[in-house]
Amino acid sequence: MSAPTSFRSIVPSDLKAPDWHAFMVGAVAPRPVAFVSTQDAEGNVNLSPFSFFNCFGSNPPILVFSPANRVRDNSQKHTLENVREVAECVIHICDYAMVEQMSLASTEYAKGVNEFVKAGFTEVASEQVRPPRVLEAPAAFECVVEQVVELGANNGAGNLVICRVVLAHFREDIILPCGIGIDPHKLDAIARLGGDWYTRASGSSLFEVPKPNRNLGIGLDQLPEHIRTSHILTGNNLGRLANIEAQSMPTPEEVEAYRHEPLVAYTLNKFKADAATQQQELMLLGQKMLEEGRLLEAWKVLLLAAR
């Protein structure tokens, strides 16, 4: 493994608010987007996206988003004004097919202008709350606002809108075949980065990592030294290797038998006159197996590399 040696250290208060904002939202990324519909006491509807957003518990089901004070002039957003008047909202999750219209809805239209109309979305009456929901969104959460927490009075200060979900809507095609959970490939969600950048949770950007809470992994400190200090294996490679349970490790007999596998035998024979190159080639082979999800085979090859 190798690590960068140069960092810039910044005290947030040393920078102008817009400059610090650019660093923070550029690094804390990607961020999910809450596409929030609200309405004021007179029934005027507002629809706007917020990337200061996440879920904070499932029982009770709590979603929190933050309509931060504008960095430019410290003004507050219509969404924040609305939830103080009518403590309800609908939080939508947007897919890639919605992103341009969703972005358009972030335009600072005058109070009372309906962004459903401006952005071309279809209003559907909610069942448990007053603000309508967006028909085109693959997921929508009808919420009551439990609390609004002001985090400061300065430009860019957050306002946590703590929401409890009372009813959720999931488009049938994004639900997993088993009937429980969401297929990330079908959801095709988008997320915010810094500047004008977004990312799309789709295709090669999606990958699975086994959760350590399913196993009592041996940890990096228990990896053999030639593996732990390898200049070939990455931190991700080592993390995957270290997530194996001790009782799942291949036995010495299994490792020895694996030397007769065709590709392993070929590598051992081809480089038998050069121990250093042989070890390097075995490490590369083990790395390839790791990246293909063949954990036990990778372990056998990497252990052979020390023999």
Secondary structure as GFF3:
##gff-version 3
##sequence-region A 1 307
A	DSSP	three_ten_helix	12	14	.	.	.	ID=ss1
A	DSSP	alpha_helix	17	27	.	.	.	ID=ss2
A	DSSP	beta_strand	31	32	.	.	.	ID=ss3
A	DSSP	beta_strand	34	39	.	.	.	ID=ss4
A	DSSP	beta_strand	45	50	.	.	.	ID=ss5
A	DSSP	beta_strand	53	58	.	.	.	ID=ss6
A	DSSP	beta_strand	61	65	.	.	.	ID=ss7
A	DSSP	alpha_helix	78	85	.	.	.	ID=ss8
A	DSSP	beta_strand	88	93	.	.	.	ID=ss9
A	DSSP	three_ten_helix	96	98	.	.	.	ID=ss10
A	DSSP	alpha_helix	99	104	.	.	.	ID=ss11
A	DSSP	alpha_helix	115	119	.	.	.	ID=ss12
A	DSSP	beta_strand	123	124	.	.	.	ID=ss13
A	DSSP	beta_strand	133	134	.	.	.	ID=ss14
A	DSSP	beta_strand	139	150	.	.	.	ID=ss15
A	DSSP	beta_strand	159	170	.	.	.	ID=ss16
A	DSSP	three_ten_helix	172	174	.	.	.	ID=ss17
A	DSSP	alpha_helix	184	187	.	.	.	ID=ss18
A	DSSP	beta_strand	190	192	.	.	.	ID=ss19
A	DSSP	beta_strand	198	200	.	.	.	ID=ss20
A	DSSP	three_ten_helix	203	205	.	.	.	ID=ss21
A	DSSP	three_ten_helix	212	214	.	.	.	ID=ss22
A	DSSP	three_ten_helix	220	222	.	.	.	ID=ss23
A	DSSP	alpha_helix	225	228	.	.	.	ID=ss24
A	DSSP	alpha_helix	235	242	.	.	.	ID=ss25
A	DSSP	three_ten_helix	246	248	.	.	.	ID=ss26
A	DSSP	alpha_helix	252	258	.	.	.	ID=ss27
A	DSSP	alpha_helix	262	270	.	.	.	ID=ss28
A	DSSP	alpha_helix	275	291	.	.	.	ID=ss29
A	DSSP	alpha_helix	295	304	.	.	.	ID=ss30
###
